[in-house]
Amino acid sequence: MKFIYTLLLFSLAFSIKAQQELQYTQFMYNRLSFNPAYAGSEDVACLSAMYRNQWIGIEGAPESQLVSFNTPLLNKRVGLGLNLSRSTIGIGSRVTAEATYVYRIRMGRGKLGIGIMASLRYLSMNYNDERLFAGEPILSDGGIPVGNQNRYVPNFGVGVYYNTNKFYFGLSAPRMLRNNIDFNDLRLILGREIPHVYAMTGYRFKLNKNLDLESQILVKYVENAPLDFDLNFSFHILKKFLLGASYRAGGSSDSIGESIDLLVGTQLGDQVFFGLAYDITLSKLRTYNNGSIEAVFRYCIGNPEGNQIVNPRFF
């Protein structure tokens, strides 16, 4: 057990060379967290809630919750969005609040959104957690904090997002400031927030009147870290059911990828969608965990372009 927590702390200490932000298998339901310009693009107000439990069976593994809301305003020329998320890993936890503003311009068959995001993040670490030391004495060292440590970190980001009825493309950097995220008593800065750049695109093919195929990809770039991406294919059946699969590369050279993911979903009425995902781990951690699970609930209010909502996941 002590080894697991040491490993988690080690990975946090060297997070400058890894992705610091949360990952979601069902990223298509959480585009606002990755791209502030997404707000208002659905032409209706939508509320989403997500829960993720990663690497089941490893104590202290990542766990996260998210509530998100976005809506168009002013004859759909403006979009507003709000995100509130909480995550834990090992002895650390963080809560992030984000607000976005988007101006949308009609372009060709779709609309281009230009968005900005302001955020405030609360970081907390419990260095007195008994699982870290297993009864051993805590050594005095200025580079090793003690007790409960916390700090607030503001940030801002930008993004562009273009969508039609069948296609979307987005490019964004939600957190651009390189904030100090250390808790030690030394003057040296050992850890910073590193900007993450995201590119996303997708297209929806109509195979017949009862079956659509949706293909989409989310590419994630972080300085000094391998390029990562999530690739998804999903079938929409009878406009009521979803069945899909994803592949997460993970950016590792010592495995064939991070995970293979299975997705299912159902349309509960005209405005409610519920989805589940299960990740099968492909990396070396597969020996130590039973995969990851994720759930999403979405409720959309109103009529897009005057039509009754059938599926709130249109582009």
C-alpha positions as a Markdown table, in Angstrom:
| # | Residue | x | y | z |
|---|---|---|---|---|
| 1 | Met | 0.0 | 0.0 | 0.0 |
| 2 | Lys | 2.8 | 2.4 | 0.9 |
| 3 | Phe | 4.3 | 1.6 | -2.5 |
| 4 | Ile | 1.2 | 2.7 | -4.3 |
| 5 | Tyr | 1.1 | 6.1 | -2.6 |
| 6 | Thr | 4.8 | 6.6 | -3.1 |
| 7 | Leu | 4.2 | 5.9 | -6.8 |
| 8 | Leu | 1.3 | 8.4 | -7.0 |
| 9 | Leu | 3.4 | 11.1 | -5.3 |
| 10 | Phe | 6.3 | 10.4 | -7.6 |
| 11 | Ser | 4.0 | 10.8 | -10.6 |
| 12 | Leu | 2.6 | 14.1 | -9.2 |
| 13 | Ala | 6.1 | 15.4 | -8.5 |
| 14 | Phe | 7.1 | 14.9 | -12.1 |
| 15 | Ser | 3.8 | 15.9 | -13.6 |
| 16 | Ile | 5.6 | 18.5 | -15.8 |
| 17 | Lys | 6.3 | 15.7 | -18.2 |
| 18 | Ala | 2.8 | 14.2 | -18.1 |
| 19 | Gln | -0.8 | 15.3 | -18.6 |
| 20 | Gln | -2.2 | 17.1 | -15.5 |
| 21 | Glu | -5.8 | 17.5 | -16.5 |
| 22 | Leu | -8.6 | 15.0 | -16.1 |
| 23 | Gln | -9.4 | 12.5 | -18.8 |
| 24 | Tyr | -12.9 | 11.3 | -19.8 |
| 25 | Thr | -13.7 | 8.4 | -22.0 |
| 26 | Gln | -17.0 | 10.0 | -23.0 |
| 27 | Phe | -15.3 | 13.3 | -24.0 |
| 28 | Met | -18.0 | 13.9 | -26.5 |
| 29 | Tyr | -20.4 | 14.8 | -23.6 |
| 30 | Asn | -17.8 | 17.0 | -22.0 |
| 31 | Arg | -16.5 | 19.2 | -24.8 |
| 32 | Leu | -17.0 | 22.4 | -22.7 |
| 33 | Ser | -14.2 | 21.3 | -20.3 |
| 34 | Phe | -11.8 | 20.9 | -23.2 |
| 35 | Asn | -12.9 | 23.9 | -25.3 |
| 36 | Pro | -14.6 | 27.0 | -24.0 |
| 37 | Ala | -15.9 | 27.9 | -27.5 |
| 38 | Tyr | -18.3 | 24.9 | -27.3 |
| 39 | Ala | -20.8 | 26.8 | -25.2 |
| 40 | Gly | -24.0 | 27.5 | -27.0 |
| 41 | Ser | -23.2 | 25.4 | -30.0 |
| 42 | Glu | -26.0 | 23.0 | -29.4 |
| 43 | Asp | -28.6 | 25.8 | -29.9 |
| 44 | Val | -30.3 | 24.7 | -26.6 |
| 45 | Ala | -29.5 | 24.8 | -22.9 |
| 46 | Cys | -27.9 | 21.5 | -21.7 |
| 47 | Leu | -27.0 | 20.3 | -18.2 |
| 48 | Ser | -24.6 | 17.4 | -17.9 |
| 49 | Ala | -23.3 | 15.4 | -14.9 |
| 50 | Met | -20.4 | 12.9 | -15.1 |
| 51 | Tyr | -18.7 | 10.5 | -12.7 |
| 52 | Arg | -15.4 | 8.6 | -13.3 |
| 53 | Asn | -13.7 | 5.9 | -11.2 |
| 54 | Gln | -10.3 | 5.1 | -12.8 |
| 55 | Trp | -8.3 | 2.0 | -12.3 |
| 56 | Ile | -10.7 | 0.1 | -10.0 |
| 57 | Gly | -8.8 | -1.9 | -7.3 |
| 58 | Ile | -5.9 | 0.5 | -6.8 |
| 59 | Glu | -6.4 | 2.5 | -3.6 |
| 60 | Gly | -5.9 | 6.2 | -4.2 |
| 61 | Ala | -6.5 | 6.0 | -7.9 |
| 62 | Pro | -8.1 | 8.9 | -9.7 |
| 63 | Glu | -11.8 | 9.6 | -9.1 |
| 64 | Ser | -13.7 | 12.6 | -10.5 |
| 65 | Gln | -17.1 | 14.2 | -10.7 |
| 66 | Leu | -18.3 | 17.0 | -13.0 |
| 67 | Val | -21.4 | 19.2 | -13.4 |
| 68 | Ser | -21.6 | 21.3 | -16.6 |
| 69 | Phe | -24.1 | 23.7 | -18.0 |
| 70 | Asn | -24.2 | 25.7 | -21.3 |
| 71 | Thr | -26.8 | 27.8 | -23.1 |
| 72 | Pro | -27.1 | 30.1 | -26.2 |
| 73 | Leu | -28.3 | 33.7 | -25.6 |
| 74 | Leu | -29.1 | 36.8 | -27.7 |
| 75 | Asn | -30.6 | 35.1 | -30.7 |
| 76 | Lys | -27.9 | 32.4 | -30.4 |
| 77 | Arg | -25.1 | 34.8 | -31.2 |
| 78 | Val | -23.7 | 34.3 | -27.7 |
| 79 | Gly | -23.0 | 31.2 | -25.6 |
| 80 | Leu | -22.4 | 31.0 | -21.9 |
| 81 | Gly | -21.1 | 28.0 | -20.0 |
| 82 | Leu | -20.2 | 26.8 | -16.4 |
| 83 | Asn | -18.2 | 23.8 | -15.2 |
| 84 | Leu | -17.7 | 22.6 | -11.7 |
| 85 | Ser | -15.5 | 19.6 | -11.2 |
| 86 | Arg | -13.9 | 17.7 | -8.3 |
| 87 | Ser | -11.1 | 15.1 | -8.5 |
| 88 | Thr | -9.0 | 13.1 | -6.0 |
| 89 | Ile | -5.8 | 11.1 | -6.5 |
| 90 | Gly | -3.8 | 9.6 | -3.6 |
| 91 | Ile | -3.5 | 12.3 | -0.8 |
| 92 | Gly | -4.5 | 15.1 | -3.2 |
| 93 | Ser | -7.8 | 16.7 | -4.2 |
| 94 | Arg | -8.8 | 19.6 | -6.3 |
| 95 | Val | -12.0 | 21.5 | -7.1 |
| 96 | Thr | -12.2 | 23.6 | -10.3 |
| 97 | Ala | -14.8 | 26.2 | -11.2 |
| 98 | Glu | -14.9 | 27.5 | -14.8 |
| 99 | Ala | -17.0 | 30.1 | -16.6 |
| 100 | Thr | -17.0 | 30.6 | -20.4 |
| 101 | Tyr | -18.2 | 33.3 | -22.8 |
| 102 | Val | -18.5 | 32.6 | -26.6 |
| 103 | Tyr | -19.4 | 34.8 | -29.5 |
| 104 | Arg | -20.7 | 32.8 | -32.5 |
| 105 | Ile | -20.5 | 33.8 | -36.1 |
| 106 | Arg | -22.5 | 32.1 | -39.0 |
| 107 | Met | -20.0 | 30.7 | -41.5 |
| 108 | Gly | -21.0 | 28.6 | -44.5 |
| 109 | Arg | -23.4 | 25.8 | -43.4 |
| 110 | Gly | -22.4 | 26.2 | -39.7 |
| 111 | Lys | -21.3 | 28.5 | -37.0 |
| 112 | Leu | -17.8 | 29.5 | -35.7 |
| 113 | Gly | -17.5 | 30.1 | -32.0 |
| 114 | Ile | -14.7 | 32.2 | -30.4 |
| 115 | Gly | -14.6 | 31.6 | -26.7 |
| 116 | Ile | -12.7 | 32.6 | -23.5 |
| 117 | Met | -12.6 | 30.8 | -20.2 |
| 118 | Ala | -11.8 | 32.0 | -16.6 |
| 119 | Ser | -11.2 | 29.5 | -13.9 |
| 120 | Leu | -10.4 | 29.1 | -10.3 |
| 121 | Arg | -8.8 | 25.9 | -8.9 |
| 122 | Tyr | -8.5 | 24.9 | -5.3 |
| 123 | Leu | -5.7 | 22.4 | -4.6 |
| 124 | Ser | -5.4 | 20.4 | -1.4 |
| 125 | Met | -2.8 | 17.8 | -0.2 |
| 126 | Asn | -2.9 | 15.9 | 3.1 |
| 127 | Tyr | 0.7 | 15.1 | 3.9 |
| 128 | Asn | -0.3 | 13.6 | 7.3 |
| 129 | Asp | -2.3 | 10.8 | 5.7 |
| 130 | Glu | -1.3 | 7.7 | 7.7 |
| 131 | Arg | -1.2 | 5.5 | 4.5 |
| 132 | Leu | 1.9 | 7.4 | 3.4 |
| 133 | Phe | 4.0 | 6.5 | 6.4 |
| 134 | Ala | 2.5 | 3.3 | 7.8 |
| 135 | Gly | 3.4 | 4.3 | 11.4 |
| 136 | Glu | 6.9 | 5.5 | 10.5 |
| 137 | Pro | 8.1 | 8.9 | 11.9 |
| 138 | Ile | 7.7 | 12.0 | 9.6 |
| 139 | Leu | 11.1 | 13.5 | 8.9 |
| 140 | Ser | 11.6 | 17.2 | 9.0 |
| 141 | Asp | 12.6 | 18.5 | 5.5 |
| 142 | Gly | 11.7 | 21.9 | 3.9 |
| 143 | Gly | 11.1 | 20.1 | 0.6 |
| 144 | Ile | 8.5 | 17.8 | 2.2 |
| 145 | Pro | 5.4 | 19.6 | 3.4 |
| 146 | Val | 3.5 | 18.4 | 6.5 |
| 147 | Gly | -0.1 | 18.7 | 7.6 |
| 148 | Asn | -3.0 | 19.8 | 5.3 |
| 149 | Gln | -1.8 | 22.1 | 2.6 |
| 150 | Asn | -4.0 | 24.1 | 0.2 |
| 151 | Arg | -3.9 | 26.9 | -2.3 |
| 152 | Tyr | -6.0 | 28.7 | -4.9 |
| 153 | Val | -4.9 | 29.0 | -8.5 |
| 154 | Pro | -6.6 | 31.3 | -11.1 |
| 155 | Asn | -6.2 | 30.8 | -14.8 |
| 156 | Phe | -7.7 | 31.6 | -18.2 |
| 157 | Gly | -8.0 | 29.9 | -21.6 |
| 158 | Val | -9.2 | 30.4 | -25.2 |
| 159 | Gly | -10.7 | 28.3 | -27.9 |
| 160 | Val | -12.4 | 28.2 | -31.3 |
| 161 | Tyr | -15.2 | 25.7 | -32.3 |
| 162 | Tyr | -16.9 | 25.3 | -35.6 |
| 163 | Asn | -19.9 | 23.0 | -36.2 |
| 164 | Thr | -22.6 | 22.1 | -38.6 |
| 165 | Asn | -25.4 | 19.5 | -38.3 |
| 166 | Lys | -22.9 | 16.7 | -39.2 |
| 167 | Phe | -19.4 | 18.0 | -38.5 |
| 168 | Tyr | -17.4 | 19.8 | -35.8 |
| 169 | Phe | -13.9 | 20.9 | -35.3 |
| 170 | Gly | -12.3 | 22.6 | -32.3 |
| 171 | Leu | -8.9 | 23.9 | -31.1 |
| 172 | Ser | -8.3 | 25.2 | -27.6 |
| 173 | Ala | -6.0 | 25.8 | -24.6 |
| 174 | Pro | -8.3 | 26.0 | -21.6 |
| 175 | Arg | -5.5 | 26.8 | -19.0 |
| 176 | Met | -2.7 | 29.0 | -20.3 |
| 177 | Leu | -0.9 | 30.3 | -17.2 |
| 178 | Arg | 2.0 | 28.4 | -15.8 |
| 179 | Asn | 1.0 | 28.7 | -12.2 |
| 180 | Asn | 3.1 | 27.5 | -9.3 |
| 181 | Ile | 1.4 | 24.5 | -7.7 |
| 182 | Asp | 4.1 | 23.6 | -5.1 |
| 183 | Phe | 3.4 | 23.1 | -1.4 |
| 184 | Asn | 7.0 | 23.0 | -0.1 |
| 185 | Asp | 8.6 | 25.6 | 2.2 |
| 186 | Leu | 11.5 | 26.2 | -0.2 |
| 187 | Arg | 11.8 | 29.2 | -2.5 |
| 188 | Leu | 12.4 | 26.9 | -5.5 |
| 189 | Ile | 9.4 | 26.2 | -7.8 |
| 190 | Leu | 9.4 | 22.5 | -8.5 |
| 191 | Gly | 6.0 | 22.1 | -10.1 |
| 192 | Arg | 3.9 | 24.3 | -12.4 |
| 193 | Glu | 0.6 | 24.0 | -14.3 |
| 194 | Ile | 1.5 | 23.3 | -17.9 |
| 195 | Pro | -0.8 | 24.5 | -20.7 |
| 196 | His | -2.7 | 21.7 | -22.5 |
| 197 | Val | -3.7 | 22.1 | -26.1 |
| 198 | Tyr | -6.7 | 20.1 | -27.5 |
| 199 | Ala | -7.9 | 19.5 | -31.0 |
| 200 | Met | -11.2 | 17.7 | -31.6 |
| 201 | Thr | -13.2 | 16.8 | -34.7 |
| 202 | Gly | -16.0 | 14.5 | -35.6 |
| 203 | Tyr | -18.4 | 13.6 | -38.4 |
| 204 | Arg | -21.8 | 11.9 | -38.3 |
| 205 | Phe | -22.7 | 9.5 | -41.2 |
| 206 | Lys | -26.3 | 8.5 | -41.9 |
| 207 | Leu | -26.2 | 4.8 | -42.9 |
| 208 | Asn | -29.9 | 4.4 | -43.2 |
| 209 | Lys | -33.1 | 5.8 | -41.6 |
| 210 | Asn | -32.5 | 3.7 | -38.4 |
| 211 | Leu | -28.7 | 3.8 | -38.1 |
| 212 | Asp | -26.1 | 6.6 | -37.9 |
| 213 | Leu | -22.3 | 6.2 | -37.4 |
| 214 | Glu | -20.4 | 8.9 | -35.5 |
| 215 | Ser | -16.6 | 9.1 | -35.7 |
| 216 | Gln | -14.6 | 11.5 | -33.6 |
| 217 | Ile | -11.2 | 12.1 | -32.2 |
| 218 | Leu | -9.7 | 14.2 | -29.3 |
| 219 | Val | -6.0 | 14.9 | -29.6 |
| 220 | Lys | -4.1 | 16.1 | -26.5 |
| 221 | Tyr | -0.8 | 17.9 | -26.5 |
| 222 | Val | 1.4 | 18.8 | -23.5 |
| 223 | Glu | 4.9 | 20.2 | -23.6 |
| 224 | Asn | 7.5 | 17.6 | -22.9 |
| 225 | Ala | 4.9 | 14.8 | -23.0 |
| 226 | Pro | 4.1 | 12.3 | -25.8 |
| 227 | Leu | 1.2 | 13.2 | -28.0 |
| 228 | Asp | -2.0 | 11.4 | -26.9 |
| 229 | Phe | -5.4 | 10.9 | -28.5 |
| 230 | Asp | -8.8 | 9.3 | -28.0 |
| 231 | Leu | -10.5 | 7.8 | -31.1 |
| 232 | Asn | -14.2 | 6.9 | -30.9 |
| 233 | Phe | -16.7 | 5.2 | -33.2 |
| 234 | Ser | -20.4 | 5.1 | -32.1 |
| 235 | Phe | -23.5 | 3.7 | -33.7 |
| 236 | His | -26.9 | 5.5 | -33.0 |
| 237 | Ile | -29.7 | 2.9 | -33.4 |
| 238 | Leu | -33.3 | 3.9 | -33.9 |
| 239 | Lys | -32.5 | 7.3 | -32.5 |
| 240 | Lys | -32.8 | 5.8 | -29.0 |
| 241 | Phe | -29.7 | 3.6 | -28.4 |
| 242 | Leu | -25.9 | 4.2 | -28.6 |
| 243 | Leu | -23.3 | 1.5 | -28.9 |
| 244 | Gly | -19.6 | 2.5 | -29.4 |
| 245 | Ala | -16.0 | 1.8 | -28.8 |
| 246 | Ser | -12.9 | 4.0 | -28.2 |
| 247 | Tyr | -9.1 | 3.6 | -28.2 |
| 248 | Arg | -6.9 | 5.8 | -26.0 |
| 249 | Ala | -3.3 | 5.9 | -27.1 |
| 250 | Gly | -1.9 | 7.1 | -23.7 |
| 251 | Gly | 1.4 | 8.3 | -25.3 |
| 252 | Ser | 3.4 | 5.4 | -23.9 |
| 253 | Ser | 6.0 | 3.6 | -26.0 |
| 254 | Asp | 6.1 | 0.4 | -23.8 |
| 255 | Ser | 2.5 | -0.7 | -24.5 |
| 256 | Ile | 0.0 | -0.8 | -27.3 |
| 257 | Gly | -2.0 | 2.0 | -25.7 |
| 258 | Glu | -3.7 | 3.1 | -22.5 |
| 259 | Ser | -7.1 | 1.5 | -23.0 |
| 260 | Ile | -9.9 | 0.0 | -25.1 |
| 261 | Asp | -13.3 | 1.5 | -24.1 |
| 262 | Leu | -16.8 | 0.2 | -24.5 |
| 263 | Leu | -19.7 | 2.7 | -24.5 |
| 264 | Val | -23.5 | 2.2 | -24.3 |
| 265 | Gly | -26.3 | 4.8 | -24.0 |
| 266 | Thr | -30.0 | 5.3 | -24.2 |
| 267 | Gln | -32.3 | 8.2 | -24.9 |
| 268 | Leu | -34.8 | 8.5 | -22.0 |
| 269 | Gly | -37.5 | 10.5 | -23.6 |
| 270 | Asp | -36.9 | 13.5 | -25.9 |
| 271 | Gln | -34.6 | 15.5 | -23.7 |
| 272 | Val | -32.7 | 13.0 | -21.4 |
| 273 | Phe | -29.7 | 10.9 | -22.3 |
| 274 | Phe | -27.8 | 8.4 | -20.0 |
| 275 | Gly | -24.6 | 6.7 | -20.9 |
| 276 | Leu | -22.0 | 4.3 | -19.4 |
| 277 | Ala | -18.4 | 3.5 | -20.4 |
| 278 | Tyr | -16.0 | 0.8 | -19.3 |
| 279 | Asp | -12.3 | 1.1 | -20.0 |
| 280 | Ile | -10.2 | -2.1 | -20.4 |
| 281 | Thr | -6.6 | -1.1 | -19.4 |
| 282 | Leu | -3.9 | -2.0 | -21.9 |
| 283 | Ser | -0.9 | -0.4 | -20.1 |
| 284 | Lys | 1.4 | -2.1 | -17.5 |
| 285 | Leu | -1.2 | -1.1 | -14.8 |
| 286 | Arg | -3.6 | -3.8 | -16.2 |
| 287 | Thr | -2.2 | -6.3 | -13.8 |
| 288 | Tyr | -3.1 | -4.1 | -10.8 |
| 289 | Asn | -6.6 | -2.9 | -11.6 |
| 290 | Asn | -10.0 | -4.0 | -12.9 |
| 291 | Gly | -10.5 | -1.2 | -15.5 |
| 292 | Ser | -12.3 | 2.1 | -15.2 |
| 293 | Ile | -16.0 | 3.0 | -15.2 |
| 294 | Glu | -17.7 | 6.3 | -16.2 |
| 295 | Ala | -21.3 | 7.5 | -16.2 |
| 296 | Val | -23.0 | 10.5 | -17.8 |
| 297 | Phe | -26.4 | 12.1 | -17.5 |
| 298 | Arg | -27.6 | 14.9 | -19.8 |
| 299 | Tyr | -30.7 | 17.0 | -19.8 |
| 300 | Cys | -31.4 | 19.5 | -22.6 |
| 301 | Ile | -34.1 | 22.2 | -22.5 |
| 302 | Gly | -35.7 | 23.7 | -25.6 |
| 303 | Asn | -35.9 | 23.1 | -29.3 |
| 304 | Pro | -32.9 | 23.4 | -31.7 |
| 305 | Glu | -33.9 | 25.5 | -34.7 |
| 306 | Gly | -37.5 | 25.1 | -33.7 |
| 307 | Asn | -37.4 | 21.3 | -33.9 |
| 308 | Gln | -38.2 | 18.8 | -31.2 |
| 309 | Ile | -35.1 | 17.3 | -29.6 |
| 310 | Val | -34.5 | 13.7 | -30.5 |
| 311 | Asn | -30.9 | 13.3 | -29.5 |
| 312 | Pro | -29.1 | 16.1 | -27.5 |
| 313 | Arg | -25.7 | 15.0 | -29.0 |
| 314 | Phe | -26.1 | 16.7 | -32.4 |
| 315 | Phe | -23.1 | 18.8 | -33.4 |
